[in-house]
């Protein structure tokens, strides 16, 4: 596993120590978990922004977010995102789903 070093402000180090204590784990494990969650959140945020602007399709938004299409639809539902698909696109998708 590669090693990365970073400088953080004193208050963030204190917060890191507090969270590590809450989770009853070492700081390195807490940092890995926070990085993983943070990267996921950033990917989802970018996907949402680009999808809402009409810049990307549903499939591309799911790819950017790093999730399956089904997971993307769940994210979209939870965040009340409006569909960027036309009624015809939705009907074609429904027909395709019925054939499965």
C-alpha positions in Angstrom: 0.0 0.0 0.0 1.5 3.4 -1.0 2.2 5.9 1.7 1.2 9.6 1.4 2.1 12.4 3.8 0.1 15.6 4.3 0.3 18.5 6.6 -3.0 19.4 8.4 -3.9 22.3 10.7 -3.7 21.6 14.5 -7.5 21.8 14.9 -8.0 19.1 12.2 -5.4 16.9 13.9 -7.4 17.3 17.1 -10.6 16.4 15.3 -8.9 13.4 13.8 -7.8 12.2 17.2 -11.3 12.6 18.6 -12.9 10.7 15.7 -10.3 7.9 15.9 -11.0 7.6 19.7 -14.8 7.5 19.0 -14.3 4.7 16.5 -11.7 3.0 18.7 -9.1 2.8 15.9 -5.8 4.3 15.1 -5.5 7.6 13.2 -4.2 5.9 10.0 -7.4 3.8 9.7 -9.6 6.8 10.4 -7.8 8.8 7.7 -8.2 6.0 5.2 -11.9 5.8 6.0 -12.3 9.5 5.8 -10.5 9.7 2.5 -12.6 6.9 1.0 -15.8 8.5 2.1 -14.7 12.0 1.0 -13.7 10.8 -2.4 -17.0 9.1 -2.8 -18.9 12.2 -1.7 -16.8 14.4 -4.1 -17.5 12.0 -7.1 -21.2 12.0 -6.3 -21.3 15.8 -6.0 -19.5 16.3 -9.4 -21.9 13.7 -11.0 -24.9 15.5 -9.6 -23.7 18.9 -10.8 -22.9 17.7 -14.3 -26.1 15.7 -14.6 -28.3 18.6 -13.4 -26.7 20.9 -15.8 -27.4 18.5 -18.7 -23.7 18.1 -19.3 -23.8 14.3 -18.9 -26.3 11.4 -19.3 -27.6 9.1 -16.6 -25.0 6.5 -17.6 -22.1 9.0 -17.5 -23.3 10.4 -14.2 -23.2 6.9 -12.7 -19.7 6.4 -14.1 -18.4 9.6 -12.7 -20.0 8.8 -9.3 -18.4 5.3 -9.5 -21.7 3.5 -8.9 -24.0 1.2 -10.8 -26.9 2.6 -12.7 -29.3 1.3 -10.1 -27.3 3.0 -7.4 -27.3 6.2 -9.4 -31.1 6.2 -9.6 -31.2 5.7 -5.8 -28.9 8.7 -5.4 -31.1 10.7 -7.8 -34.2 9.8 -5.9 -32.8 10.6 -2.5 -31.6 14.0 -3.8 -34.8 14.7 -5.7 -32.9 15.2 -9.0 -35.0 16.0 -12.0 -34.6 13.7 -15.0 -32.7 14.9 -17.9 -34.4 12.4 -20.1 -37.2 13.1 -22.5 -40.5 11.3 -22.2 -39.6 9.2 -25.2 -36.3 8.2 -23.6 -38.1 7.1 -20.5 -40.6 5.1 -22.5 -37.9 3.4 -24.4 -36.1 2.5 -21.1 -39.3 1.2 -19.7 -39.9 -1.0 -22.8 -36.3 -2.3 -22.6 -36.8 -3.1 -18.9 -40.0 -5.0 -19.6 -38.2 -7.2 -22.1 -35.7 -8.3 -19.4 
